[in-house]
């Protein structure tokens, strides 16, 4: 069965245990892709001396689903700050 479980183990494993196994498996796959990207970055940088568009970081080569997403910065007005103070969310 999947995740390296025998058929007997698959019947005995709880949902939480299975979830944790899957999560660990996905983390391992993501780490392997991050290592691959880092190696590709190193090779590209070594050969990139003549290249004008050499990447500045491994993330510049290609994105992975495991990359942290940048949060959008939201600007708020003074009126919104006052409204938040009035309802007790800001001091």
C-alpha positions in Angstrom: 0.0 0.0 0.0 1.0 3.7 -0.1 3.5 5.4 2.1 5.5 2.2 2.7 2.7 0.5 4.7 1.9 -3.2 4.5 -1.7 -4.1 4.0 -2.0 -5.1 7.7 -0.4 -1.8 8.8 -2.7 0.2 6.6 -5.8 -1.3 8.3 -4.4 -0.6 11.8 -3.2 3.0 11.2 -5.4 5.8 12.5 -6.4 8.7 10.4 -4.1 11.1 12.4 -1.1 8.7 12.0 -1.8 8.5 8.3 -2.1 12.3 8.0 1.2 12.7 9.8 2.9 10.2 7.5 1.6 11.9 4.4 2.7 15.3 5.8 6.2 14.0 6.5 6.3 12.4 3.0 5.4 15.6 1.4 7.9 17.5 3.4 10.6 15.1 2.3 9.6 15.5 -1.4 9.7 19.3 -1.0 13.1 19.2 0.6 14.4 17.1 -2.3 13.1 19.7 -4.8 14.7 22.5 -2.7 18.0 20.7 -2.8 17.6 20.3 -6.6 16.9 24.0 -7.0 19.9 24.9 -4.9 22.2 22.7 -7.0 20.8 24.2 -10.2 21.3 27.7 -8.8 24.9 26.9 -7.9 25.6 25.5 -11.3 23.9 28.4 -13.0 25.8 31.0 -10.9 29.1 29.2 -11.7 28.4 29.3 -15.4 26.6 32.6 -15.2 29.7 34.8 -15.3 29.0 35.6 -18.9 25.2 35.6 -18.5 23.6 39.0 -18.0 20.4 37.6 -16.4 22.0 35.3 -13.7 19.6 34.6 -10.8 20.3 36.2 -7.5 18.8 33.5 -5.4 17.6 29.9 -5.8 14.0 31.1 -5.7 14.6 33.2 -8.8 15.2 30.0 -10.9 11.7 28.6 -10.3 9.0 28.6 -7.7 8.0 25.6 -5.6 4.6 25.0 -4.0 6.4 24.9 -0.6 7.7 28.4 -1.0 6.3 30.9 1.5 4.0 33.3 -0.3 4.6 37.0 0.2 1.7 38.6 2.0 0.1 41.6 0.3 0.7 44.8 2.2 -2.6 46.6 2.9 -2.5 50.3 3.7 -5.1 51.7 6.0 -6.2 55.2 6.5 -6.3 57.3 9.7 -10.1 56.9 9.8 -9.8 53.1 9.7 -7.2 53.3 12.5 -9.6 55.4 14.6 -12.4 52.9 14.0 -10.2 50.1 15.2 -9.3 52.1 18.3 -13.0 52.7 19.0 -13.9 49.0 18.9 -10.9 48.1 21.1 -8.6 46.4 18.6 -5.9 49.1 18.8 -4.7 51.2 21.7 
